[in-house]
Amino acid sequence: MALPFVAGGCAMEIGGFVNDRSATARVATSEALVGEDGRCTADLSIDPATFRGREGDGLLGLTECELVAAKGPPLSVQTGASSAAKRETTMLYMEPTGKTVFLFTNNRLVRVIR
């Protein structure tokens, strides 16, 4: 059995035939990110209950998609880059206590500003 593969960008596809049946697997080597529309770039199934009881600094280290799973879509998303990071993301949420800004560096939550 031969399994040809194609590698391009940040993903790899492996396909082949076994007993007259075909199979394809896709493996991504990069994490899913949140687009400027506030949605995750990949279909992820993250249970929001995983983050219940965690607020503010207790959320530090989460990925962008994990925060969206926990809190829902943000009011706004801004992305960019700096000399210190490949990707910097700012997400704005309106909470009962007022506006909260979540700052990400390379897809990890590093600061919460209330």
N, C-alpha and C positions, 0 to 999 in steps of 0.2 A: 504494500500500500504506500503510495506517495502522497505527501501532504504539501502541496505548493503553498507558498505564502507571499503576501505582498506587504511591504512595510512602507508607510508613507506618513510623514508628519508625526503625529502622536498616537497612531493606532496601528494595529496589525490584524490582518484577517488570515485565518487558516481554514482551508476547506479541503475536502477529499471525499472519496467514495469508499464505502465499506458495505459489502454484501448488497450491491445495487441500491444503496441508500446514500444520499448526500448529507453532509453536515458542514456548517460554517460557524466559526466562533470569532467574535470580535473582542479584542482586548485593548482598552485605552490605557495609555501610560500617563495621562495627565488628569488632574481632578476636574470635576465639573465646576463651573463658575456661574455667577449670576450676571445676566445681561442687563443692559440699561433699562429694559422693560420690567425688571424686577423678578424675572423668572429664571429658574435654573436652566443651564444649557443642556442638561441631560435629564432623562426620566429617572428619577431616584425615588425610592420608597423609603422615606425616613419617618419613623414614628415620632410625632411631636411630643408624646409622653416621655420620651427619653430625656427631654430637657426640662420637664416640669420641676419647678422649685429652684431652678437656676436663673438668676437675674444678674444684671450688671457685670461685675468682674467675674462672677461664677461662670460666665459664658466665654471667657477668654480662651482662645485656642480653637474655637469652632471654625469650620469652613463657612464660606458665604452661603452655600446651599443648606447647610445645617441650620444657620440662623433663620433663613427664609422658611424652612420646615417648622421651626419652633415658633416663629412670630408671625408668619404670613408675609404677603408681599409688602415691600417697603413703599413709602410715599415717593422716594426718589433714590436713584443709584447713580453715582458718578465714579468713573474709572479713569485711571491714568497710570503713569510710571514715573519713577524718580531715579536718581543716581544710586539710591540705597536699596531700591526694590524693583523687581520686574513688573509688579502690578500692585497698585494701591487702589482700594475701593472704599467709598464712603456710602453708607446707607442711612437714610433718614426715616425714622418711625415716629408717629404721633401716639403717645401713650397717655394714660389717665393723668400722670404727673407732669406732662408736657412733652416737648420734643426730645428725642434721644437720637444721637448720632453714633453709629457703629463704624469704627475705622479698621480696615483690614490691610495687612501687608502680606503679599504673596499667598493670598487665600487663607489667612489665619487672622482671627479677630485679635487685635492687639490693644484696643482702647475703646471705652464706652464713655461718651460725654453726655451728661444730662443738663 
